[in-house]
């Protein structure tokens, strides 16, 4: 699932192509809105909200989309061949004189009144990259259920909007605790929230969700995606296990030496390799 910084970049690309100009073509390929006549309307703004995208149009309409696991907005120059997938995967097309935004595999395509946007995104917590960011409120929401595992609490968009599985694992590492550690046991929950904001802010205009400061491939993360490989800090082998309840469970990664706290019983033993 895309992280908030990926959605922020998608919004920036769409804004460059769509905002401030008229739609020359528009096609929403979902049954509920297949007959919507949007061509000729001016695009006022493309705004990210956590992992949601809000494309605001003239006449008080908003196109609400969400990428979830596989969705993607691709931008093409005028005359450029579309290559984001087969035509049957296209869910939305928005074209202007500058280019065309094509939404592939979008699980959420919803046309609503702009005044009704809260119905789609009002449940979200403070947006890590948004104007509504409020670290005090984010900490308050995070600690509302002190027994909840840290990674689960971070992934809950009602607490703070924009964190996906990469950052949930990397923030657990940076906090020195396993992803299963109850949030009520954190020494500095405010520091976890502050780091979350810092990571998304520094990565919002570049790909890779880089958490180590090293942009080289294979060196960008502390533990995420490094199962069976040495921890960059101590050399212990990074472990992995499923976390959460199906179908919402995800893969967790952690270093058994650098991170204290609970972990699946079958994964808690690991010898620190000689260096």
PLY file of the C-alpha trace (Angstrom):
ply
format ascii 1.0
element vertex 275
property float x
property float y
property float z
element edge 274
property int vertex1
property int vertex2
end_header
0.00 0.00 0.00
1.42 3.43 -0.92
2.65 5.56 1.96
1.52 9.15 2.42
4.63 10.54 0.75
3.89 8.50 -2.42
0.36 9.94 -2.53
1.78 13.42 -1.98
4.03 12.98 -5.05
1.13 11.61 -7.09
-0.90 14.70 -6.21
2.00 16.97 -7.21
2.30 15.27 -10.62
-1.44 15.45 -11.20
-1.53 19.08 -10.11
1.12 20.01 -12.69
-0.98 18.45 -15.45
-4.51 19.27 -14.36
-4.76 22.21 -11.97
-5.77 25.56 -13.38
-6.84 24.27 -16.79
-9.97 22.85 -18.40
-10.61 19.16 -18.82
-10.58 18.33 -22.52
-11.53 14.72 -21.77
-12.89 12.87 -18.76
-13.93 9.25 -18.40
-14.81 7.53 -15.13
-14.96 3.82 -15.86
-16.97 2.72 -12.87
-20.70 1.94 -13.01
-21.77 4.62 -10.55
-20.24 7.47 -12.56
-19.87 6.13 -16.09
-22.21 8.82 -17.47
-20.70 11.75 -15.54
-20.07 14.71 -17.89
-16.89 16.35 -16.60
-15.18 17.50 -19.81
-15.14 21.29 -20.02
-14.90 21.81 -16.28
-11.88 23.56 -14.81
-9.70 21.66 -12.37
-9.28 23.81 -9.29
-6.93 21.69 -7.18
-5.51 18.22 -6.59
-5.07 17.73 -2.85
-3.67 14.74 -0.96
-5.31 13.79 2.33
-3.36 11.00 3.98
-3.57 8.22 1.39
-6.56 9.76 -0.38
-6.57 12.06 -3.42
-9.13 14.83 -3.86
-9.38 16.35 -7.34
-11.59 19.41 -6.98
-13.50 20.59 -10.03
-15.43 23.64 -11.09
-19.06 23.48 -10.06
-18.49 22.13 -6.57
-17.51 18.57 -7.49
-14.66 16.46 -6.13
-13.26 13.25 -7.58
-12.19 11.15 -4.60
-9.75 8.31 -5.33
-7.72 5.95 -3.19
-4.81 3.80 -4.40
-4.89 1.11 -1.70
-2.60 -1.81 -2.66
-2.33 -1.68 -6.45
-3.82 1.59 -7.67
-1.73 4.12 -9.52
-2.13 7.43 -11.34
0.11 7.72 -14.41
0.77 11.00 -16.22
1.29 11.09 -19.99
2.33 13.93 -22.25
0.08 14.82 -25.20
0.41 12.06 -27.80
2.39 9.76 -25.51
1.39 6.10 -25.49
-0.23 4.89 -22.26
1.68 2.07 -20.61
0.46 1.63 -17.06
-1.39 -1.61 -17.76
-4.07 -3.10 -20.00
-7.02 -0.92 -20.92
-9.44 -2.96 -18.80
-7.53 -1.86 -15.67
-8.18 1.83 -16.31
-10.71 3.31 -13.89
-10.40 7.05 -14.59
-9.07 9.33 -17.31
-8.62 13.10 -16.91
-7.12 14.95 -19.86
-6.07 18.55 -20.45
-3.99 20.39 -23.04
-0.95 19.66 -20.84
-1.37 15.90 -20.74
-3.50 13.09 -19.40
-3.80 11.53 -15.94
-4.79 7.87 -16.16
-5.87 5.97 -13.04
-5.06 2.26 -13.15
-6.55 -0.35 -10.80
-8.12 2.30 -8.58
-10.32 0.52 -6.02
-12.04 3.77 -5.01
-13.39 6.19 -7.63
-16.09 8.40 -6.17
-17.57 11.61 -7.49
-19.07 13.72 -4.72
-19.95 17.26 -3.83
-16.96 19.18 -2.55
-19.00 20.12 0.49
-19.32 16.39 1.24
-15.59 15.60 1.29
-15.70 15.01 5.02
-17.87 12.00 4.35
-14.91 10.41 2.57
-11.97 11.64 4.64
-13.43 13.06 7.85
-12.52 9.93 9.81
-8.79 10.46 9.24
-6.43 11.62 11.94
-4.00 14.53 11.53
-2.31 14.38 8.12
1.48 14.05 8.46
1.97 16.12 5.29
-1.15 18.25 5.49
-2.07 21.70 6.78
-4.07 20.09 9.58
-1.01 18.41 11.12
-1.28 18.45 14.92
1.34 16.38 16.78
-0.42 16.72 20.13
-3.65 15.33 18.70
-1.74 12.57 16.92
-0.11 11.42 20.18
-3.46 11.61 21.95
-5.07 9.36 19.34
-2.13 6.97 19.29
-2.36 6.44 23.05
-6.15 6.14 23.17
-5.75 2.35 23.28
-2.52 1.78 25.24
-2.55 -2.00 24.80
-2.56 -1.86 21.01
0.63 -2.98 19.19
2.67 -0.05 17.92
2.66 -1.04 14.23
-1.11 -1.57 14.24
-1.68 1.80 15.89
0.59 3.56 13.39
-1.19 1.93 10.45
-4.59 3.05 11.70
-5.30 6.14 9.60
-7.73 7.38 12.26
-4.72 8.06 14.51
-2.44 9.82 12.05
-2.87 9.79 8.31
-0.15 8.73 5.90
1.78 5.82 7.42
2.01 2.50 5.58
3.81 -0.73 6.37
7.29 0.50 5.44
7.21 3.34 7.93
5.39 1.32 10.61
8.30 -1.13 10.64
11.03 1.47 10.33
9.56 3.66 13.08
9.43 0.64 15.39
13.13 0.06 14.73
14.02 3.70 15.32
12.08 3.60 18.59
14.07 0.51 19.63
10.96 -1.65 20.12
9.33 -4.50 18.22
6.21 -3.83 16.15
4.16 -5.77 18.75
5.11 -3.47 21.65
1.99 -1.89 23.23
1.91 1.84 22.55
1.35 2.46 26.26
4.85 1.13 26.93
6.61 3.60 24.66
9.08 5.82 26.47
8.59 8.74 24.11
5.46 8.43 21.94
5.85 12.08 20.99
9.26 11.26 19.51
7.75 8.46 17.41
5.21 10.91 16.01
7.90 13.52 15.41
10.05 11.00 13.53
7.08 9.93 11.44
6.59 13.51 10.35
10.32 13.95 9.65
10.52 10.81 7.49
7.53 11.63 5.33
8.62 15.25 4.99
12.12 14.37 3.79
10.79 11.72 1.38
7.76 13.50 -0.05
9.58 14.60 -3.20
11.70 11.49 -3.79
10.87 7.78 -4.19
12.08 4.97 -1.95
10.79 5.80 1.55
14.43 6.23 2.64
14.85 5.94 6.40
18.60 5.36 6.78
19.73 8.44 4.88
21.50 6.15 2.37
19.93 6.33 -1.09
21.77 3.29 -2.48
19.57 0.38 -3.43
19.51 -2.21 -0.65
20.66 0.35 1.92
17.56 2.53 2.15
15.87 0.77 5.10
16.92 -0.46 8.52
14.76 -3.59 8.67
11.91 -3.39 6.14
12.42 -5.96 3.37
15.67 -7.19 4.94
14.51 -10.58 6.28
17.47 -12.92 6.70
19.97 -10.12 6.03
22.22 -8.44 8.63
20.88 -5.49 10.56
22.83 -2.42 9.34
23.36 -1.34 12.95
24.39 -4.50 14.80
24.75 -7.31 12.27
22.02 -9.56 13.69
19.81 -11.28 11.14
16.56 -9.39 10.58
13.49 -11.51 11.37
10.04 -11.45 9.82
6.54 -12.61 10.75
2.93 -11.84 9.95
1.25 -9.15 12.00
-2.40 -8.28 12.37
-5.57 -10.21 11.60
-6.39 -11.54 8.09
-7.22 -10.13 5.64
-5.56 -6.98 7.00
-2.41 -8.72 8.23
0.94 -7.50 6.96
4.57 -8.59 7.09
6.55 -7.26 10.05
10.34 -6.97 10.18
12.53 -6.43 13.22
16.03 -6.84 14.64
16.03 -9.12 17.70
19.10 -7.37 19.13
18.26 -3.69 18.56
14.54 -3.90 19.33
13.15 -4.90 22.72
9.62 -6.09 23.38
7.24 -8.92 22.47
7.51 -10.92 19.26
6.08 -14.18 17.89
7.35 -17.05 20.04
8.75 -19.04 17.14
10.80 -16.06 15.98
12.24 -14.73 19.24
15.52 -16.66 19.20
18.28 -15.52 16.90
22.00 -15.63 17.35
23.96 -12.52 16.66
26.43 -13.48 13.91
30.15 -12.95 14.35
31.40 -9.87 12.58
0 1
1 2
2 3
3 4
4 5
5 6
6 7
7 8
8 9
9 10
10 11
11 12
12 13
13 14
14 15
15 16
16 17
17 18
18 19
19 20
20 21
21 22
22 23
23 24
24 25
25 26
26 27
27 28
28 29
29 30
30 31
31 32
32 33
33 34
34 35
35 36
36 37
37 38
38 39
39 40
40 41
41 42
42 43
43 44
44 45
45 46
46 47
47 48
48 49
49 50
50 51
51 52
52 53
53 54
54 55
55 56
56 57
57 58
58 59
59 60
60 61
61 62
62 63
63 64
64 65
65 66
66 67
67 68
68 69
69 70
70 71
71 72
72 73
73 74
74 75
75 76
76 77
77 78
78 79
79 80
80 81
81 82
82 83
83 84
84 85
85 86
86 87
87 88
88 89
89 90
90 91
91 92
92 93
93 94
94 95
95 96
96 97
97 98
98 99
99 100
100 101
101 102
102 103
103 104
104 105
105 106
106 107
107 108
108 109
109 110
110 111
111 112
112 113
113 114
114 115
115 116
116 117
117 118
118 119
119 120
120 121
121 122
122 123
123 124
124 125
125 126
126 127
127 128
128 129
129 130
130 131
131 132
132 133
133 134
134 135
135 136
136 137
137 138
138 139
139 140
140 141
141 142
142 143
143 144
144 145
145 146
146 147
147 148
148 149
149 150
150 151
151 152
152 153
153 154
154 155
155 156
156 157
157 158
158 159
159 160
160 161
161 162
162 163
163 164
164 165
165 166
166 167
167 168
168 169
169 170
170 171
171 172
172 173
173 174
174 175
175 176
176 177
177 178
178 179
179 180
180 181
181 182
182 183
183 184
184 185
185 186
186 187
187 188
188 189
189 190
190 191
191 192
192 193
193 194
194 195
195 196
196 197
197 198
198 199
199 200
200 201
201 202
202 203
203 204
204 205
205 206
206 207
207 208
208 209
209 210
210 211
211 212
212 213
213 214
214 215
215 216
216 217
217 218
218 219
219 220
220 221
221 222
222 223
223 224
224 225
225 226
226 227
227 228
228 229
229 230
230 231
231 232
232 233
233 234
234 235
235 236
236 237
237 238
238 239
239 240
240 241
241 242
242 243
243 244
244 245
245 246
246 247
247 248
248 249
249 250
250 251
251 252
252 253
253 254
254 255
255 256
256 257
257 258
258 259
259 260
260 261
261 262
262 263
263 264
264 265
265 266
266 267
267 268
268 269
269 270
270 271
271 272
272 273
273 274
